[in-house]
Amino acid sequence: MLHLAGLLDELDRSEPARAAMAILESALARRSVEEQTAFWRAVDLYYVSRKAPPEPAGGMLGAAPQMAAAV
């Protein structure tokens, strides 16, 4: 879960993030260790499997100034 480590910095800086994590931890505390592990594994799989949005095509970037000039 090293890729999620950056979220810990957000927890340090953000009161809403800390509040959300407290709620999450409270809910998870009522679950078994196996359920907690399954939850975090699912979160990890979701974020690892997500792909970054595709980069805009090079031709599309050049088209915008030309269109603006035509208007």
C-alpha positions as CSV (number, residue, x, y, z in Angstrom):
1,M,0.0,0.0,0.0
2,L,2.9,2.3,-0.5
3,H,1.1,4.2,-3.2
4,L,-1.5,5.1,-0.7
5,A,1.1,6.5,1.7
6,G,0.7,10.0,0.1
7,L,-2.8,10.0,1.6
8,L,-1.3,10.1,5.1
9,D,0.0,13.6,4.3
10,E,-3.5,14.6,3.4
11,L,-4.7,13.3,6.8
12,D,-2.2,15.5,8.5
13,R,-3.3,18.7,6.6
14,S,-7.0,18.2,6.2
15,E,-9.6,18.3,9.1
16,P,-12.3,16.8,6.8
17,A,-9.9,13.9,5.9
18,R,-9.2,13.3,9.6
19,A,-12.9,13.3,10.4
20,A,-13.6,10.9,7.5
21,M,-10.8,8.5,8.6
22,A,-12.1,8.5,12.2
23,I,-15.6,7.5,10.9
24,L,-14.0,4.8,8.7
25,E,-11.8,3.5,11.5
26,S,-14.8,3.4,13.9
27,A,-16.8,1.4,11.3
28,L,-13.9,-1.0,10.7
29,A,-13.3,-1.5,14.4
30,R,-16.7,-3.4,14.5
31,R,-15.5,-5.8,11.9
32,S,-13.2,-8.9,12.1
33,V,-9.6,-8.7,11.2
34,E,-10.4,-10.7,8.1
35,E,-13.1,-8.2,7.0
36,Q,-10.8,-5.3,7.7
37,T,-8.1,-6.9,5.6
38,A,-10.6,-7.6,2.8
39,F,-11.7,-4.0,2.9
40,W,-8.3,-2.6,2.6
41,R,-7.3,-5.1,-0.1
42,A,-10.4,-4.0,-2.1
43,V,-9.4,-0.3,-1.7
44,D,-5.9,-1.1,-2.8
45,L,-7.0,-3.1,-5.8
46,Y,-9.4,-0.3,-6.9
47,Y,-6.7,2.3,-6.8
48,V,-4.0,0.2,-8.3
49,S,-6.3,-1.0,-11.1
50,R,-7.4,2.6,-12.0
51,K,-5.7,4.0,-15.0
52,A,-4.9,7.6,-15.4
53,P,-7.1,9.4,-17.9
54,P,-5.5,9.5,-21.4
55,E,-3.4,12.4,-22.4
56,P,-5.1,14.8,-24.9
57,A,-4.1,14.1,-28.5
58,G,-1.3,16.4,-29.7
59,G,-3.5,17.6,-32.6
60,M,-6.3,18.6,-30.3
61,L,-4.1,21.0,-28.4
62,G,-3.0,22.9,-31.5
63,A,-6.6,23.2,-32.7
64,A,-7.9,25.3,-29.9
65,P,-5.9,28.5,-30.7
66,Q,-6.7,28.2,-34.4
67,M,-10.4,27.9,-33.6
68,A,-10.2,30.9,-31.2
69,A,-8.5,33.0,-33.9
70,A,-11.2,32.1,-36.4
71,V,-14.0,33.4,-34.1
